[in-house]
């Protein structure tokens, strides 16, 4: 198992955490720009995508899946609901959690957003083989599990 040295002379740019954060910032900026024509932000797109993937999902589960606080999710949901992209099912047989569903209008904007984000992703992986992309995805999943176990 690889371990990083903690020498003060290490170049921070060589650390995986630095590069991961850098990629996150670039993706947020370029993703928001690509989504501008849809009226969504990358955060709203991520939430809408989670709702589309999991019918009748609870807001607590969406917050966990999207790595946002419940307070942040409330604001994102307010925008998505007022835009007519999602609806909360008021009559739930599953206790207190009210299921959230994507609307037909939400599916329409999600298809457009998927294409926009897909173009950003295609550019990001340009020149990288499918096998390398699969390996990076697996390594990132492993990194996330390792950090979550702390």
N, C-alpha and C positions, 0 to 999 in steps of 0.2 A: 504494500500500500504506500502510495506517495504521500510525503509530508512536505509542507512548505517550510523553508528556512525563515526565521524571523529576524534576519540581519537587518539592522537599521539602514544599511546601504542598498538593500533591495529596491529595484525600480518598481513603484506601485503599479505601473502600467503592465507589468508582467504577471500580476496577480489575477486569478480567474474572477474574483469578486469585482475587481475594477472593470474588467472587460465585460462582465455580465451587466453591470450597472450602465456602462457606456452603451452597450447594445440596447438595453431597455430604454434609455433616453432617446436614442436615435429612432428606435421603432415608434416610440410615443409621438415624436415630432413628425416623422414621415407618415405614420399611420393616421394621425389627426389631419394632416394635409390631404392625404389620399381620400379620406372619408368626408371631406368638406362638402362635396356635392350631395352627399346623402343626408346631411344635417346631423350626423352622429359624430361623437368623439370616439376615440379608441376605447375608452372606459365604458361608454354606453354600448358600443358594439360588442364588447366582451360579455357584458351582462345579457344583452339580447341573444347572443349566441348560446349562452348557458341556459337560458329559458327555453330556447328552441330545441336544444338537445335533450332536455329533461322535462317532459310535460308535467304540469301540476307541482312543480318544484316550490319549496318554501323559500321565503326571503333569507332565512338563516343559512340554508344550503347554498343559495346563490352567493351570499357573502363569502362563505368558505371557499367555494369553487373559484371565485374571481379574486380572492385575496384582498378584499376590501372590508372596511369596518361596516357595521350595521348602519351607522350614521351616514357614511358615504353612499351606501347602497340606497338608503331612503331618498337621497337627492337624485341619484341616477334613475331610480324607479319613478320618481315624481315626473321627471322629464319624459321618460318612455311612456308613462301612462297618459300624460297630457298630449303627447303626440299621437296617441292611439295605437301604439305599437305593442303594448301588453295590456292585459286586464287581470284584475284580481278576482277570483271566483269567491263570491261572498258566502255561498252556502257550501260549507265543507264538512264532510263526514269524518275528517281525520283530526279531530281535536281542535286546538286553538290556531294552528298554522293555516293560513289561507293560501291555497294554491294559486300560482301565477301562471298565466298562459300567454303565448304569443298570439297576436291577432293576424288576420290575413294581410292587413297593411304592414304589420311588423315583419311578416315573412317576405313581403315584397321589398322592403327597404333592406332587409338582411341579405337577400340575394345580390342586390346591388353593392352592398358593403362588402360581402364576401369576395366579389370580383375585385374591388378596389384594394382590399387588404392582400388578396392573392397576388396582385401585381407587385406590391411591396415585398412580399415574401419571395416571389420569384427573383426579384432583383437582389435580395439579400443572399440567396444561395447560388447566384450565377457563378459558374465556374467550379462548383463543388459537385462531386458525383453523388448519385442517389445513395450509394453505400456510405459515403462520408456523412451525408445528411442524416441518415438513419442512425449512424454511430453517435453523432453530436446529440441528437434527440435522446437517445438512450443515456448518454453520459449526463446530460442536463437533468433528466428524470432521477438518475442516481444521486446527483449532487443535491437536488431538492429533498429527496428522502433522507439523505445524510443530515442535512441541516435541520429538517423537521424533527429528527430524532434527538436533537440537542435538548 
